[in-house]
Every structure is written in C-alpha cells, then in structure tokens.
Amino acid sequence: MAQTVSDYYAGSRLFSGLSEYLGISVDKVNFVISQVGALFLASLFRNVLHPSKTSAAIRHAFGLVVAIIIGYFCFGTQAIHLAALPAACYIVIRTQSPEIMQRMVLAVALLYLSVIHLHRQIYDYGSYNLDITGPLMVITQKVTSLAFNIHDGLTQHQEKLSKSQRFYAVTKIPNPLEYFSFVLHFPSLMAGPAMLYKDYMDFIDGSNLKSPVLTDATTGNAPIVIEPSPTWAVCKKVALATTCAAIFVKFLPMFPISRVKENDFVENTSITQKIMYLYICTTLVRFKYYFAWTLADAVCNNAGIGYNGVDESGSPKWDKFSNVDIFKFEFATNLRESIEAWNLGTNRWLRMIVYERVSKYSMILTYSLSALWHGFYPGYYLTFANGAVFTYASRVMRKRVRNYFLANAETKFFYDGVTFVTTRILMAYMVFTFVLLEFWPCIRLYMHMYWCLHLGALVAIFLVPNVIPKTEAGQAAKSSIAQAFVQARPITNGVSRHHD
C-alpha cells in the first residue's frame, strides 16, 4: 500500500497510480521523476545549447523555463513562492543603497522563508512530505550571497576584502533574466547545490570548462581547449544515489525515529542500547540526504556545472559544488571534520555572509543563522545548541590531549581510533533531535540518558584545561601521556599520585 501525503501537498497527482504500485508517496515519486527528467534535460542543455552554439540569453531562458515547469509539477500553486521570494529581494537590490542593501535582502529573504516555515509547521506539523521550503532555502542562499557579492563589488575597497570576497565580488547588478535564471536554474532548483553568481555566469558562457592543456603544433601559439566530459562522474553519482535510495527505503522503516518516544524504549533500555539505536536511525536518515544531494549533484554535472580541475592522475574532478562528502563525514575522526563535510553549500554560505564578516560571537551568530534558516522546530535549535557546545568542547580536548599522542604512529593510530568512535557517538547523540523535531521527547530521552555526554562536554570545557597542561606539538611528540599526567598532578610527600 502506498504511503500517503497530507492535503497540504499541492503537487501533481498524475503519478498516483505509480505511487500506489511502488508503495511510495506521490510527493517522493514526483521528486524522483523531476530529477530524472532534469538529468536528461541537463545533457541536452550541455550539448545542444552549448555556449559555442547559442547565446547566453537562450541558455538563461531555457534553464528558467524548465525550472518553472518542474516547480509547478512538484509544488502546484505553491510554486508562486519560487518567484515571489526572489522578486521581493530583487526589488531591494534595485532600489536600496549598496551600503545597506545586503542586510536588507538577508532580512527580507529570512522573513519570507520564516513565514513559509511557520505556515507549514502549523498546517503540516512534523511532516516529511516534499515541500516548497526546500527549494526556498536554496533560493535564500542564492539571493543573499548575490546581495553580499554586489555589496563587495560596489562599495568596498579592495584591500578591505578577503581573497574570496574579491574573487566573487559583482560590480554590475544583473538584469531580470540573468537574476531569475541564476536563482531558479533547473539543475539546482530542487536540492541545490547553491553556487555563487560569478560561478553561474562562468557556467553560462562556458568559461568554467575551459582548460587549455595543449599548444597547437601548427601555429605554435593557439591553445587547444579540451572540455572535460562529466559522463563518468554522472554515472558514478547516479549509481551511488540509487544505492542510497535502496538502503533507506529498505531499512529505514525498520528503525523509525518515533520509537525513541515510546515508554518501553525510554525506560527499559540501557544508555548503550539507546546510543546504538540512535546511531543506526540517524545514519539511515542521512541516506535520504545522500540520495537527494548526490542525484542533484549528478544533474548539475550533466549540465556542465561543478568542474573542479583535474586530480593527480589527470582525471577531471566534478566536485566543486557538491553538497556532501560522504566518506569524509562518515569516517571523520573529529566533530569539526564531520561538520565541514556535511551540507557543504550551506557551510560556504554561512562562512561567506556571517563567519568571515563579524568580529565578535562569530560561531554563535553562525549557528543562530543556520537554525533560523532551517525553521522553527524545537529539535533544530536543540541540535545547533548541542553543536555549539560539543564543537567547543572538542576543540578544547583536541588542543589539550592530541599532542600527547603524536610521539609515534601507534599512539596516533590509537588516538584516531578513539576519536573516530567518539565522533560517531557524539553525532548520534547530537542530531537525533534534528530528526525527531519535538522538544519534550528529546529532553525526556536526554534525562533518561542522564545527560551523560553533555556532562562530559562540561568536564572537557571547565576541568580538562586545569588538569592537562597545554603543550606544543613538537614537545609533546617527545613525551608520553604518562609523563604529562605526572606534570599535571600534584606531588604529596615526595610520592607522585600518578597511577599507571
């Protein structure tokens, strides 16, 4: 029997029969159909509408028209918001001073997105159905990043900008066709990844693929430009996306997040069992994101977006705008690496418009904007509050402890193994609130786990710096962890209180 979608979903019901046959809700069927269609249209776009064969205006228009069709197919009348949010921001860009325009665009975009988030939260609480808020979140990144790029290009002195800000600065406000095609271009409409305006314009004129590698032997001076083919990268990503879909469709129903609210689970399982279940459940949920992001990445690559030069063997890389580094995330040995590997486009956006532009409370403001951008479910805010606490605690531990394990390869391997396991446990403990969404069930579960890892984080922040001395890497590499504790602990009656 097919999963159902709520009445709040306004997308097409044309494939309801296929939905019932597959046992998958129609919104998810629509998403897959739209992305598979975009995958084939992307190939047509790259080959038939190649920059050498057609004008930039036609490429802009084609991408925009296809996006409108996909948006209406997936979201019905709700697709009006895909135009309304960027239109409101474009009015601000056109009418306000570049000195303050970027902040006003950020405020307008977040206010509009927040209203849509709240509307859905009221009328479709806790639903995982396909919703217009997903594309609007990507659009918010695009319009706000463009506003800051224009601000940098029109108002800032070059010496005041960072290298990245100078590179992406925009000195000419785009016309309506350029603007709306950038914001709504079909390869990245449904699930990103969000690219910056300069990268998009390089893609439109084809300069992002130009990689002179040879000199014409006949003339001796004209470079031969060989455009890399994305075919192999696209095939690998489609295969990976298909595998991820099969995994979460098969196994996720066996480990529903709703179980962590049940009395039997909360009261009759050990902390270890709780952690294990949270780890399995959150890992399977991640495969849904891996599927959507990897498929979207394949669509972008097939259109010619995402070329990132060549690797050591000379093979083309197509990972410039990828949303996630799955291997790095799943096998990271510390929390910072995991966070950096997840939702890469959003990390770039947050770094560009907040983290690099504020001098005080940069981490707090970055996490706050990220939480607001995601919506208003309490679970989001618990997750980001956890993220701030555990990120800070892990930094303290790394600074105080890691250097003591750099003496040789064996101790370094042991340290990496411990931090790998710790990171996996921490991620499950932190992010289940992001999936569960509700406040009191999350708090109740934490209480039955005795806030164990939160208490560990407090120990790391407030006690560890007073117990373990801070050392330089070179010095620590010559000492052992035992010697460090001898130095750190008091000596009473001439006898060390160190224990092996």
Residue, then its C-alpha position, 0 to 999 in steps of 0.5 A: m500500500a502506498q504511503t500517503v501525503s497530507d492535503y497540504y501537498a499541492g503537487s501533481r497527482l498524475f503519478s498516483g497510480l505509480s505511487e500506489y504500485l511502488g508503495i511510495s508517496v506521490d510527493k517522493v515519486n514526483f521528486v524522483i521523476s523531476q530529477v530524472g527528467a532534469l538529468f536528461l534535460a541537463s545533457l541536452f542543455r550541455n550539448v545542444l545549447h552549448p555556449s559555442k552554439t547559442s547565446a547566453a540569453i537562450r541558455h538563461a531562458f531555457g534553464l528558467v523555463v524548465a525550472i518553472i515547469i518542474g516547480y509547478f509539477c512538484f509544488g502546484t500553486q505553491a510554486i508562486h513562492l519560487a518567484a515571489l521570494p526572489a522578486a521581493c529581494y530583487i526589488v531591494i537590490r534595485t532600489q536600496s543603497p549598496e551600503i545597506m542593501q545586503r542586510m536588507v535582502l538577508a532580512v527580507a529573504l529570512l522573513y519570507l522563508s520564516v513565514i513559509h516555515l511557520h505556515r507549514q509547521i502549523y498546517d503540516y506539523g512534523s511532516y516529511n512530505l516534499d515541500i516548497t521550503g526546500p527549494l526556498m532555502v536554496i533560493t535564500q542562499k542564492v539571493t543573499s550571497l548575490a546581495f553580499n557579492i554586489h555589496d563587495g563589488l560596489t562599495q568596498h575597497q579592495e584591500k578591505l576584502s578577503k581573497s574570496q570576497r574579491f574573487y566573487a565580488v559583482t560590480k554590475i547588478p544583473n538584469p531580470l533574466e540573468y537574476f531569475s535564471f541564476v536563482l531558479h536554474f533547473p539543475s539546482l532548483m530542487a536540492g541545490p547545490a547553491m553556487l555563487y553568481k560569478d560561478y553561474m555566469d562562468f557556467i553560462d558562457g562556458s568559461n568554467l570548462k575551459s582548460p587549455v592543456l595543449t599548444d597547437a603544433t601548427t601555429g605554435n601559439a593557439p591553445i587547444v581547449i579540451e572540455p572535460s566530459p562529466t559522463w563518468a562522474v554522472c554515472k558514478k553519482v547516479a549509481l551511488a544515489t540509487t544505492c542510497a535510495a535502496i538502503f533507506v527505503k529498505f531499512l529505514p522503516m525498520f528503525p523509525i525515529s518515533r520509537v525513541k518516544e515510546n515508554d518501553f524504549v525510554e525506560n527499559t533500555s540501557i544508555t548503550q542500547k539507546i546510543m546504538y539505536l540512535y546511531i543506526c536511525t540517524t545514519l539511515v536518515r542521512f541516506k535520504y540526504y545522500f540520495a537527494w544531494t548526490l542525484a542533484d549533484a549528478v544533474c548539475n554535472n550533466a549540465g556542465i556545472g561543478y568542474n573542479g580541475v583535474d586530480e593527480s592522475g589527470s582525471p577531471k574532478w566534478d566536485k566543486f559544488s557538491n553538497v556532501d562528502i560522504f566518506k569524509f563525514e562518515f569516517a571523520t575522526n573529529l566533530r569539526e571534520s564531520i561538520e565541514a563535510w556535511n551540507l557543504g553549500t550551506n557551510r560556504w554560505l554561512r562562512m561567506i555572509v556571517y563567519e568571515r564578516v563579524s568580529k565578535y560571537s562569530m560561531i554563535l551568530t553562525y549557528s543562530l543563522s543556520a537554525l533560523w534558516h532551517g525553521f522553527y522546530p524545537g529539535y533544530y535549535l536543540t541540535f545547533a545548541n548541542g553543536a555549539v557546545f560539543t564543537y567547543a568542547s572538542r576543540v578544547m580536548r583536541k588542543r589539550v590531549r592530541n599532542y600527547f599522542l603524536a610521539n609515534a604512529e601507534t599512539k596516533f593510530f590509537y588516538d584516531g581510533v578513539t576519536f573516530v568512535t567518539t565522533r560517531i557517538l557524539m553525532a548520534y547523540m547530537v542530531f537525533t533531535f534534528v530528526l525527531l523535531e519535538f522538544w519534550p521527547c528529546i529532553r525526556l530521552y536526554m534525562h533518561m540518558y542522564w545527560c551523560l555526554h553533555l556532562g562530559a562536554l562540561v568536564a572537557i570545557f571547565l576541568v580538562p584545561n586545569v588538569i592537562p597542561k597545554t603543550e606544543a606539538g613538537q614537545a609533546a611528540k617527545s613525551s608520553i601521556a604518562q609523563a604529562f599526567v605526572q606534570a599535571r598532578p600534584i606531588t604529596n610527600g615526595v610520592s607522585r599520585h600518578h597511577d599507571 
